[in-house]
């Protein structure tokens, strides 16, 4: 799945799209995606000057966006109408910093799903080394908030 496909399924837009490519997706089970961490990310000048680190909360957000794409692959029509929102982070561990030049591999698996609530296990890896591990949950968004849909032709990221 390339960026055009991702933008059709995520409500996020620049500068908050944190998934660049999906390598594999198995509906209802797992997703593997990539986030290329560039020095040009808007948060690096302030986090931290002279020693840029990707904030932990954005690492969690990248994994949550991958989970949203997994939900979309599983229940496309429902997710297109309602979207998915982060409902909670039950556990998060940060093992190694993520820095400019890293290619983050986002691995998310469905741990459980009941009605509108999904539980996930996620890992962010760089060069095969675990940087972040989280257990988190997401839920269907409200019925009255539409997804923005694909970008108009000629409008890039």
DRENZATOR-108545 format. One record per residue: x negated, y, z of N, C-alpha, C in turn; residue in three letters. Coordinates in Angstrom, 3 decimals, decimal comma, padded with zeros to 6 digits. Example, Ala and Ser with C-alpha at 12.3 -4.5 7.8 and 13.67 -1.06 7.14 Angstrom:
DRENZATOR-108545
REC      n_c1      n_c2      n_c3     ca_c1     ca_c2     ca_c3      c_c1      c_c2      c_c3  type
REC  -013,190  -005,690   007,800  -012,300  -004,500   007,800  -013,200  -003,300   007,800   ALA
REC  -012,850  -002,250   007,080  -013,670  -001,060   007,140  -012,900   000,030   007,870   SER
end
This chain:
DRENZATOR-108545
REC      n_c1      n_c2      n_c3     ca_c1     ca_c2     ca_c3      c_c1      c_c2      c_c3  type
REC  -000,856  -001,169   000,000   000,000   000,000   000,000  -000,903   001,234   000,000   UNK
REC  -000,696   002,089  -000,952  -001,489   003,310  -001,071  -000,756   004,476  -000,419   UNK
REC  -001,399   005,636  -000,412  -000,870   006,793   000,310   000,526   007,203  -000,174   UNK
REC   000,805   007,096  -001,469   002,134   007,466  -001,973   003,218   006,592  -001,336   UNK
REC   002,930   005,303  -001,197   003,879   004,369  -000,579   004,027   004,658   000,916   UNK
REC   002,923   004,999   001,554   002,944   005,326   002,981   003,817   006,552   003,224   UNK
REC   003,657   007,582   002,381   004,437   008,812   002,549   005,930   008,599   002,307   UNK
REC   006,290   007,582   001,536   007,704   007,257   001,349   008,312   006,647   002,597   UNK
REC   007,462   006,071   003,449   007,959   005,338   004,611   007,739   006,056   005,942   UNK
REC   006,809   007,015   005,972   006,541   007,767   007,207   007,129   009,171   007,108   UNK
REC   007,641   009,699   008,204   008,129   011,080   008,191   006,998   012,096   008,359   UNK
REC   005,824   011,653   008,719   004,695   012,548   008,983   004,150   013,148   007,691   UNK
REC   003,554   014,322   007,811   002,918   015,006   006,694   001,623   015,643   007,174   UNK
REC   000,824   016,128   006,237  -000,438   016,768   006,572  -000,210   017,833   007,631   UNK
REC  -001,033   017,904   008,633  -002,267   017,156   008,885  -002,084   015,976   009,822   UNK
REC  -000,873   015,410   009,877  -000,599   014,402   010,893  -000,394   012,998   010,350   UNK
REC  -000,702   012,744   009,096  -000,656   011,379   008,564  -001,963   010,714   008,959   UNK
REC  -001,877   009,654   009,757  -003,077   009,013   010,303  -003,282   007,592   009,784   UNK
REC  -002,618   007,261   008,693  -002,827   005,983   008,011  -003,120   006,308   006,554   UNK
REC  -004,277   005,850   006,060  -004,673   006,142   004,683  -004,349   005,023   003,705   UNK
REC  -004,324   003,795   004,196  -004,078   002,654   003,309  -003,622   001,468   004,154   UNK
REC  -002,736   000,664   003,591  -002,333  -000,587   004,225  -002,980  -001,720   003,447   UNK
REC  -003,729  -002,559   004,160  -004,408  -003,680   003,528  -003,516  -004,912   003,433   UNK
REC  -002,755  -005,146   004,502  -001,831  -006,280   004,489  -000,690  -006,012   005,447   UNK
REC   000,455  -006,575   005,095   001,617  -006,471   005,968   002,417  -007,760   005,839   UNK
REC   002,788  -008,296   006,985   003,644  -009,473   007,034   004,885  -009,065   007,819   UNK
REC   005,974  -008,847   007,099   007,203  -008,316   007,698   007,572  -009,072   008,968   UNK
REC   007,864  -008,307   010,018   008,269  -008,881   011,286   007,148  -009,449   012,125   UNK
REC   005,894  -009,394   011,595   004,790  -010,027   012,323   003,589  -009,115   012,552   UNK
REC   002,965  -008,634   011,458   001,734  -007,863   011,649   001,441  -006,952   010,470   UNK
REC   000,553  -005,991   010,731   000,079  -005,075   009,702  -001,392  -004,789   009,959   UNK
REC  -002,135  -004,602   008,884  -003,528  -004,173   008,964  -003,651  -002,954   008,053   UNK
REC  -004,125  -001,850   008,613  -004,220  -000,597   007,865  -005,566   000,068   008,150   UNK
REC  -005,836   001,137   007,397  -007,102   001,864   007,497  -006,834   003,340   007,754   UNK
REC  -007,640   003,929   008,626  -007,696   005,384   008,817  -009,149   005,775   008,604   UNK
REC  -009,410   006,559   007,567  -010,754   007,081   007,324  -010,928   008,344   008,163   UNK
REC  -011,883   008,311   009,054  -012,090   009,423   009,985  -013,113   010,377   009,376   UNK
REC  -012,637   011,527   008,935  -013,473   012,511   008,251  -013,873   013,641   009,199   UNK
REC  -015,039   014,186   008,976  -015,478   015,344   009,760  -014,529   016,528   009,555   UNK
REC  -013,785   016,526   008,469  -012,858   017,623   008,157  -011,537   017,550   008,918   UNK
REC  -011,351   016,578   009,796  -010,108   016,492   010,574  -009,942   017,779   011,377   UNK
REC  -008,732   018,317   011,454  -008,536   019,623   012,095  -008,815   019,657   013,602   UNK
REC  -008,874   018,519   014,253  -009,102   018,497   015,703  -010,580   018,481   016,089   UNK
REC  -011,477   018,157   015,172  -012,888   018,029   015,538  -013,570   019,321   016,001   UNK
REC  -013,259   020,493   015,443  -013,945   021,690   015,946  -013,741   021,931   017,445   UNK
REC  -012,626   021,479   017,990  -012,375   021,699   019,408  -012,533   020,459   020,264   UNK
REC  -012,781   019,296   019,664  -012,842   018,036   020,421  -014,015   017,195   019,973   UNK
REC  -015,147   017,444   020,262  -015,746   018,493   021,094  -016,814   019,175   020,268   UNK
REC  -017,001   020,499   020,417  -018,030   021,192   019,629  -019,406   020,552   019,838   UNK
REC  -020,027   020,197   018,726  -021,349   019,577   018,789  -021,332   018,081   019,025   UNK
REC  -020,216   017,525   019,446  -020,095   016,077   019,673  -018,661   015,641   019,376   UNK
REC  -018,269   015,662   018,101  -016,875   015,386   017,750  -016,461   013,946   018,052   UNK
REC  -015,302   013,810   018,715  -014,704   012,517   019,025  -013,232   012,553   018,634   UNK
REC  -012,735   011,473   018,055  -011,306   011,389   017,756  -010,569   011,223   019,081   UNK
REC  -009,628   012,120   019,388  -008,904   012,017   020,659  -008,177   010,672   020,793   UNK
REC  -008,184   010,137   022,002  -007,519   008,868   022,271  -006,047   008,894   021,906   UNK
REC  -005,392   010,014   022,160  -003,968   010,107   021,847  -003,733   009,989   020,336   UNK
REC  -004,680   010,435   019,514  -004,534   010,298   018,056  -004,865   008,879   017,604   UNK
REC  -005,717   008,186   018,336  -005,942   006,774   018,049  -004,654   005,984   018,299   UNK
REC  -003,988   006,307   019,404  -002,700   005,673   019,703  -001,680   006,028   018,627   UNK
REC  -001,647   007,284   018,219  -000,707   007,719   017,181  -000,953   006,981   015,862   UNK
REC  -002,212   006,777   015,493  -002,523   006,043   014,261  -001,966   004,624   014,336   UNK
REC  -002,136   003,967   015,485  -001,589   002,622   015,662  -000,061   002,651   015,648   UNK
REC   000,537   003,684   016,229   001,997   003,816   016,219   002,515   004,033   014,803   UNK
REC   001,807   004,817   013,996   002,223   005,012   012,606   002,118   003,703   011,825   UNK
REC   001,083   002,915   012,087   000,979   001,604   011,440   002,161   000,731   011,851   UNK
REC   002,534   000,783   013,138   003,694   000,019   013,614   004,973   000,471   012,912   UNK
REC   005,114   001,772   012,693   006,273   002,301   011,975   006,329   001,716   010,562   UNK
REC   005,193   001,611   009,910   005,146   001,021   008,570   005,520  -000,461   008,609   UNK
REC   005,124  -001,145   009,671   005,502  -002,545   009,845   007,016  -002,663   010,030   UNK
REC   007,592  -001,782   010,829   009,053  -001,771   011,004   009,750  -001,519   009,671   UNK
REC   009,212  -000,586   008,890   009,807  -000,262   007,586   009,743  -001,465   006,644   UNK
REC   008,671  -002,239   006,734   008,563  -003,431   005,897   009,535  -004,517   006,352   UNK
REC   009,934  -004,457   007,613   010,803  -005,479   008,191   012,275  -005,144   008,009   UNK
REC   012,645  -003,872   008,227   014,046  -003,436   008,141   014,109  -002,137   007,346   UNK
REC   013,775  -002,205   006,075   013,591  -001,021   005,244   014,778  -000,053   005,259   UNK
REC   015,981  -000,530   004,995   017,135   000,374   004,895   017,446   001,056   006,220   UNK
REC   017,424   000,299   007,313   017,716   000,865   008,624   016,651   001,881   009,025   UNK
REC   015,389   001,569   008,803   014,298   002,469   009,166   014,348   003,722   008,295   UNK
REC   014,709   003,577   007,035   014,823   004,746   006,154   015,884   005,715   006,657   UNK
REC   016,956   005,195   007,231   018,025   006,049   007,755   017,699   006,638   009,124   UNK
REC   017,021   005,882   009,976   016,866   006,306   011,371   015,442   006,591   011,796   UNK
REC   014,469   006,051   011,100   013,091   006,232   011,527   012,780   005,454   012,794   UNK
REC   011,549   005,577   013,247   011,077   004,888   014,439   010,346   005,914   015,289   UNK
REC   010,555   005,865   016,599   009,876   006,782   017,508   009,127   005,984   018,572   UNK
REC   008,004   006,508   018,992   007,230   005,900   020,063   008,047   005,979   021,343   UNK
REC   008,231   004,852   022,013   009,059   004,815   023,219   008,216   004,719   024,491   UNK
REC   007,013   004,157   024,382   006,186   004,051   025,570   004,854   003,396   025,269   UNK
REC   003,883   003,733   026,088   002,577   003,076   026,030   002,404   002,396   027,381   UNK
REC   002,450   001,081   027,354   002,382   000,334   028,603   000,944   000,169   029,087   UNK
REC   000,005   000,050   028,146  -001,390  -000,153   028,514  -002,258   000,376   027,384   UNK
REC  -003,302   001,100   027,727  -004,263   001,577   026,720  -005,663   001,483   027,304   UNK
REC  -006,580   000,971   026,503  -007,985   000,877   026,899  -008,838   001,423   025,765   UNK
REC  -009,739   002,327   026,112  -010,651   002,915   025,135  -012,045   002,372   025,427   UNK
REC  -012,573   001,608   024,490  -013,819   000,881   024,714  -015,042   001,551   024,070   UNK
REC  -014,809   002,316   023,013  -015,906   002,927   022,267  -015,369   004,152   021,555   UNK
REC  -016,173   005,222   021,445  -015,684   006,421   020,750  -015,510   006,189   019,250   UNK
REC  -014,583   006,945   018,675  -014,369   006,969   017,229  -014,835   008,344   016,765   UNK
REC  -015,754   008,346   015,794  -016,422   009,586   015,388  -016,317   009,796   013,879   UNK
REC  -016,597   011,011   013,410  -016,568   011,264   011,973  -017,439   010,263   011,210   UNK
REC  -016,924   009,816   010,073  -017,626   008,833   009,252  -017,161   007,412   009,504   UNK
REC  -016,459   007,180   010,629  -015,947   005,842   010,925  -014,757   005,517   010,022   UNK
REC  -014,623   004,247   009,709  -013,411   003,760   009,064  -012,715   002,891   010,099   UNK
REC  -011,597   003,376   010,599  -010,852   002,684   011,649  -009,932   001,648   011,018   UNK
REC  -010,049   000,430   011,486  -009,152  -000,644   011,068  -008,062  -000,738   012,129   UNK
REC  -006,825  -000,577   011,699  -005,671  -000,576   012,592  -004,975  -001,922   012,469   UNK
REC  -004,938  -002,675   013,556  -004,280  -003,979   013,554  -003,144  -003,935   014,569   UNK
REC  -001,925  -004,190   014,105  -000,757  -004,152   014,977   000,056  -005,422   014,762   UNK
REC   000,444  -006,048   015,873   001,289  -007,242   015,830   002,550  -007,004   016,641   UNK
REC   003,654  -007,577   016,172   004,905  -007,523   016,925   004,791  -008,517   018,074   UNK
REC   004,971  -008,032   019,298   004,971  -008,902   020,473   006,390  -009,371   020,789   UNK
REC   007,370  -008,502   020,562   008,781  -008,836   020,797   009,643  -007,810   020,086   UNK
REC   010,876  -008,210   019,782   011,835  -007,277   019,175   013,226  -007,679   019,618   UNK
REC   013,928  -006,719   020,207   015,304  -006,972   020,654   016,121  -005,735   020,347   UNK
REC   017,124  -005,881   019,495   017,969  -004,749   019,124   017,119  -003,621   018,559   UNK
REC   017,282  -002,398   019,093   016,546  -001,255   018,545   015,132  -001,092   019,109   UNK
REC   014,719  -001,983   020,039   013,422  -001,839   020,694   012,413  -002,864   020,177   UNK
REC   011,225  -002,376   019,862   010,121  -003,214   019,396   008,970  -003,082   020,392   UNK
REC   008,279  -004,173   020,670   007,068  -004,140   021,486   005,911  -004,611   020,612   UNK
REC   004,776  -003,922   020,745   003,620  -004,184   019,885   002,346  -004,341   020,705   UNK
REC   001,398  -005,050   020,115   000,014  -005,101   020,586  -000,820  -004,530   019,451   UNK
REC  -001,695  -003,568   019,756  -002,490  -002,934   018,711  -003,969  -002,858   019,078   UNK
REC  -004,780  -002,874   018,038  -006,225  -002,708   018,207  -006,746  -001,804   017,102   UNK
REC  -007,651  -000,926   017,466  -008,361  -000,097   016,505  -009,815  -000,557   016,554   UNK
REC  -010,341  -000,956   015,396  -011,709  -001,454   015,320  -012,524  -000,611   014,348   UNK
REC  -013,814  -000,485   014,616  -014,766   000,132   013,696  -015,922  -000,839   013,546   UNK
REC  -016,213  -001,209   012,308  -017,283  -002,171   012,020  -017,132  -003,452   012,835   UNK
REC  -015,889  -003,920   012,986  -015,622  -005,154   013,708  -015,649  -005,027   015,223   UNK
REC  -015,954  -003,863   015,736  -016,034  -003,634   017,175  -014,754  -002,964   017,669   UNK
REC  -014,166  -003,510   018,728  -012,928  -002,963   019,273  -013,209  -001,624   019,948   UNK
REC  -012,489  -000,596   019,502  -012,590   000,743   020,101  -011,423   000,998   021,044   UNK
REC  -010,239   000,562   020,642  -009,019   000,853   021,386  -008,115  -000,369   021,367   UNK
REC  -007,509  -000,670   022,521  -006,509  -001,726   022,623  -005,301  -001,141   023,341   UNK
REC  -004,107  -001,382   022,784  -002,906  -000,859   023,432  -001,756  -001,853   023,352   UNK
REC  -000,891  -001,774   024,349   000,425  -002,411   024,332   001,404  -001,253   024,341   UNK
REC   002,328  -001,236   023,382   003,243  -000,105   023,295   004,580  -000,543   022,737   UNK
REC   005,554   000,352   022,871   006,884   000,057   022,361   007,382   001,214   021,508   UNK
REC   008,290   000,890   020,618   008,910   001,874   019,735   010,386   001,518   019,607   UNK
REC   011,171   002,511   019,239   012,611   002,296   019,103   013,118   002,986   017,852   UNK
REC   014,274   002,560   017,402   014,922   003,247   016,287   015,184   004,687   016,688   UNK
REC   015,001   005,590   015,731   015,277   006,991   015,980   016,771   007,253   015,988   UNK
REC   017,161   008,481   016,333   018,585   008,825   016,343   019,187   008,735   014,942   UNK
REC   020,447   008,385   014,893   021,126   008,179   013,608   021,304   009,468   012,820   UNK
REC   021,251   010,617   013,470   021,551   011,872   012,782   020,311   012,652   012,331   UNK
REC   019,114   012,033   012,383   017,889   012,719   011,961   017,349   012,001   010,726   UNK
REC   017,569   012,570   009,531   017,148   011,877   008,311   015,635   011,917   008,110   UNK
REC   015,143   010,922   007,445   013,737   010,845   007,025   013,544   011,882   005,926   UNK
REC   012,393   012,582   005,881   012,219   013,619   004,869   012,117   013,088   003,446   UNK
REC   011,850   011,801   003,282   011,760   011,232   001,938   010,423   011,514   001,286   UNK
REC   010,264   011,063   000,053   008,981   011,233  -000,632   008,698   012,706  -000,951   UNK
REC   007,426   012,992  -001,159   007,029   014,349  -001,542   007,528   014,680  -002,945   UNK
REC   007,900   015,917  -003,187   008,234   016,314  -004,554   007,014   016,151  -005,455   UNK
REC   007,249   015,902  -006,716   006,135   015,726  -007,662   005,231   016,949  -007,636   UNK
REC   003,920   016,690  -007,637   002,939   017,764  -007,659   002,537   018,269  -006,273   UNK
REC   003,230   017,810  -005,208   002,888   018,255  -003,855   002,044   017,173  -003,198   UNK
REC   000,774   017,453  -002,997  -000,134   016,459  -002,456  -000,342   016,577  -000,974   UNK
REC  -001,173   015,707  -000,493  -001,497   015,675   000,928  -002,710   016,520   001,192   UNK
end
